Amino acid sequence: MATFALIHGGGDVAWSWHLVERELRALGHDTVAPDLPADDPKATLDDYADAVVSALGDRTEPVVVGHSYGGFTAPLVAARTRAKALVMLAAMVPAPGETAAEWWANTGYGEAVGVQSELDGGLTGAQDPFVGFFHDVPRPLAEEALRRTADRGESEAAYSQPWPLAEWPSVPTTFIICTEDRFFPARFLRRVVADRLGIVPDEIVGSHCVALSRPRELALMLHRHAESAAQ
């Protein structure tokens, strides 16, 4: 059995993990998925990490999973908790001293989205959330996700804070790319992961919101990562 610390992305809430949590618990694992203090404009990345560490309580050696913007927080948690493994899910991969605000230009995100948008007829980068984010999520579930995040803010302090680690934590790290992701295109993330982590990512069929569209498949993949880390 492993403990999974599940970290949501920007503008999101812990509820987005609830289906994956159910699947992981059915497999015998423990989970924590706190809301990050993103509505506090003064909250820093360290405050985000504090929220996760606090939710873990006396649990030790978790498998830390960071989704999307949660990629800026997950390595901080992994470094502070003697994590068994760090899993980055369709995540931003920060460089030391880089802010989240700088990450987009530094990685060539805008150009990559433009190229993919031309290839798929404007689906990638679409402003309609049911097209750009939730295209494979059951509509009632997508509508509930939007309802829960409608008034969700994001801390400017965290977004403009240089990533505080001097190097990537010494924790076994894997990356999961969502092949149907219309926010972080798969081709773009393959390059970022190769450049910044030097690893070959795993891939899962699904949108950026794969935790809602394919929770069983994602949970099984996370389960396998936990088993590998335990060996």
Phi, psi and omega per residue, in radians:
M1 nan 2.420 3.095
A2 -2.110 2.758 2.963
T3 -1.785 2.187 3.108
F4 -1.795 2.207 2.992
A5 -1.758 1.912 -3.004
L6 -1.799 2.092 -3.008
I7 -1.983 2.106 -3.084
H8 -1.369 2.956 -3.099
G9 -1.593 -3.010 -3.101
G10 -1.172 2.396 3.141
G11 1.197 0.183 -3.063
D12 -1.905 -3.140 3.105
V13 -2.385 2.885 -3.094
A14 -1.072 -0.444 -3.139
W15 -0.939 -0.499 -3.098
S16 -1.076 -0.300 3.129
W17 -1.645 -0.036 -2.892
H18 -1.104 -0.579 3.131
L19 -1.286 -0.664 3.084
V20 -1.161 -0.699 3.088
E21 -1.021 -0.766 3.129
R22 -1.049 -0.749 -3.128
E23 -1.196 -0.720 3.131
L24 -1.153 -0.682 3.116
R25 -1.166 -0.614 3.081
A26 -1.122 -0.450 3.096
L27 -1.524 0.033 3.065
G28 1.714 0.145 -3.099
H29 -1.664 2.868 3.010
D30 -1.804 2.625 -3.138
T31 -2.440 2.591 2.898
V32 -2.331 2.444 -3.125
A33 -2.569 1.428 -3.081
P34 -1.385 2.715 2.904
D35 -1.306 2.262 3.049
L36 -1.357 2.657 -3.076
P37 -1.376 0.859 -3.017
A38 -1.208 -0.391 -3.139
D39 -1.295 -0.222 3.087
D40 -1.520 1.945 -3.074
P41 -1.106 -0.282 -3.133
K42 -1.690 -0.060 -3.109
A43 -1.187 2.373 -3.136
T44 -1.785 3.035 3.042
L45 -1.049 -0.598 3.080
D46 -1.134 -0.633 3.068
D47 -1.147 -0.684 3.079
Y48 -1.047 -0.824 3.140
A49 -1.108 -0.664 3.105
D50 -1.014 -0.693 -3.121
A51 -1.094 -0.667 3.141
V52 -1.268 -0.782 3.139
V53 -1.078 -0.714 3.103
S54 -1.088 -0.719 3.127
A55 -1.133 -0.555 3.113
L56 -1.204 -0.478 3.137
G57 1.048 -2.209 -3.113
D58 -1.618 0.164 3.057
R59 -1.223 2.451 -3.101
T60 -2.142 2.808 3.063
E61 0.869 0.983 3.138
P62 -1.322 2.889 2.857
V63 -1.640 2.007 -3.056
V64 -1.686 2.243 -3.106
V65 -2.136 2.141 3.125
G66 -2.039 2.197 3.137
H67 -1.825 2.296 3.003
S68 0.985 -2.143 3.116
Y69 -1.089 -0.325 3.042
G70 -1.065 -0.218 3.056
G71 -1.133 -0.367 3.072
F72 -1.379 -0.407 -3.107
T73 -1.682 -0.679 -3.001
A74 -0.970 -0.782 3.126
P75 -1.108 -0.551 3.095
L76 -1.123 -0.756 3.122
V77 -1.147 -0.764 -3.140
A78 -1.035 -0.715 -3.114
A79 -1.185 -0.507 -3.047
R80 -1.622 -0.173 -2.995
T81 -2.112 0.209 -3.076
R82 0.906 0.853 -3.051
A83 -1.051 2.493 3.033
K84 -1.225 -0.619 -3.086
A85 -2.769 2.722 3.069
L86 -2.172 2.139 -3.137
V87 -2.040 2.151 3.124
M88 -1.797 2.092 -3.080
L89 -1.903 1.928 -3.124
A90 0.737 0.870 -2.888
A91 -1.920 2.716 2.937
M92 -1.260 2.327 3.117
V93 -1.887 1.833 -3.077
P94 -1.374 2.701 2.986
A95 -1.859 2.644 3.127
P96 -0.925 2.284 3.106
G97 1.406 -0.050 -3.115
E98 -1.536 2.424 3.043
T99 -1.579 2.763 3.062
A100 -1.091 -0.597 3.123
A101 -1.099 -0.578 -3.126
E102 -1.435 -0.396 -2.991
W103 -0.990 -0.690 -3.042
W104 -1.072 -0.859 3.133
A105 -1.251 -0.671 -3.104
N106 -1.093 -0.549 -3.104
T107 -1.647 -0.085 -3.098
G108 1.275 0.538 -3.070
Y109 -1.039 -0.864 -3.057
G110 -1.032 -0.768 3.122
E111 -1.124 -0.727 -3.125
A112 -1.107 -0.707 3.104
V113 -1.146 -0.716 3.114
G114 -1.057 -0.743 3.118
V115 -1.108 -0.820 -3.114
Q116 -1.179 -0.595 3.116
S117 -1.112 -0.667 3.083
E118 -1.133 -0.628 -3.113
L119 -1.261 -0.605 -3.057
D120 -1.899 0.277 3.042
G121 1.296 0.484 3.064
G122 1.616 0.112 3.120
L123 -1.223 -0.802 3.085
T124 -1.204 2.283 -3.129
G125 1.447 0.087 3.137
A126 -1.069 2.423 -3.127
Q127 -1.323 -0.443 3.092
D128 -1.199 2.034 -3.069
P129 -1.093 -0.460 3.113
F130 -1.284 -0.249 3.082
V131 -1.780 -0.804 -3.032
G132 -1.447 -0.432 -3.074
F133 -2.148 -0.839 -2.918
F134 -1.852 0.430 -2.960
H135 -1.115 -0.383 3.097
D136 -1.972 0.192 3.113
V137 -1.621 2.330 3.073
P138 -0.883 2.350 -2.989
R139 -0.939 -0.796 3.134
P140 -1.066 -0.632 3.125
L141 -1.207 -0.707 3.097
A142 -1.110 -0.719 3.126
E143 -1.136 -0.660 3.094
E144 -1.161 -0.680 3.091
A145 -1.067 -0.757 3.124
L146 -1.158 -0.667 3.122
R147 -1.086 -0.727 -3.082
R148 -1.257 -0.390 -3.086
T149 -1.924 0.084 -3.028
A150 -1.002 -0.679 -3.094
D151 -1.856 0.296 -3.061
R152 -1.370 2.207 3.093
G153 -1.636 -3.022 3.051
E154 -2.562 2.301 -3.061
S155 -1.134 2.147 3.076
E156 -1.199 -0.553 3.130
A157 -1.098 -0.789 3.126
A158 -1.159 -0.705 -3.066
Y159 -1.162 -0.521 -3.090
S160 -1.815 0.103 -3.133
Q161 -1.488 2.248 3.040
P162 -1.019 2.371 3.130
W163 -1.020 2.188 -2.859
P164 -1.437 -0.222 -3.117
L165 -1.413 2.494 3.127
A166 -1.362 -0.378 3.122
E167 -2.756 2.915 3.116
W168 -1.126 2.419 -3.102
P169 -1.088 2.621 -3.132
S170 -1.417 1.216 -3.099
V171 -2.343 2.347 3.077
P172 -0.932 2.134 -3.010
T173 -2.090 2.330 3.012
T174 -2.215 2.819 -3.123
F175 -2.309 2.385 3.088
I176 -2.026 2.094 3.076
I177 -1.696 2.433 3.047
C178 -1.655 2.046 -2.964
T179 -1.201 -0.396 -3.132
E180 -1.838 0.358 -3.092
D181 -1.193 2.125 3.119
R182 -1.776 0.094 3.055
F183 -1.838 -0.916 3.010
F184 -1.951 1.585 -3.066
P185 -0.966 2.504 -3.069
A186 -1.009 -0.740 -3.118
R187 -1.088 -0.706 3.112
F188 -1.099 -0.833 -3.083
L189 -1.204 -0.592 3.087
R190 -0.999 -0.720 3.131
R191 -1.185 -0.797 -3.125
V192 -1.069 -0.773 -3.129
V193 -1.111 -0.737 3.114
A194 -1.118 -0.762 -3.087
D195 -1.219 -0.716 -2.963
R196 -1.747 -0.463 -3.137
L197 -2.005 -0.349 3.128
G198 1.144 0.556 3.135
I199 -2.227 2.842 3.057
V200 -1.661 2.107 -3.071
P201 -1.323 2.734 2.883
D202 -1.426 2.826 -3.132
E203 -2.355 2.516 3.086
I204 -2.289 2.428 3.077
V205 -1.237 2.194 3.122
G206 2.758 2.944 3.136
S207 -1.446 -3.097 3.055
H208 -1.038 -0.466 -3.115
C209 -1.758 0.771 -3.065
V210 -1.092 -0.432 3.110
A211 -1.125 -0.411 3.075
L212 -1.702 -0.518 -3.063
S213 -1.547 -0.575 -3.111
R214 -2.448 1.070 -3.061
P215 -1.123 -0.626 -3.136
R216 -1.134 -0.831 -3.128
E217 -1.110 -0.699 3.122
L218 -1.171 -0.760 3.137
A219 -1.054 -0.708 3.121
L220 -1.130 -0.656 3.100
M221 -1.154 -0.758 3.101
L222 -1.124 -0.674 3.087
H223 -1.022 -0.769 3.138
R224 -1.145 -0.657 3.093
H225 -1.118 -0.686 3.114
A226 -1.136 -0.722 3.113
E227 -1.090 -0.743 -3.140
S228 -1.118 -0.692 -3.129
A229 -1.172 -0.485 -3.100
A230 -1.386 -0.247 -3.087
Q231 -1.411 nan nan
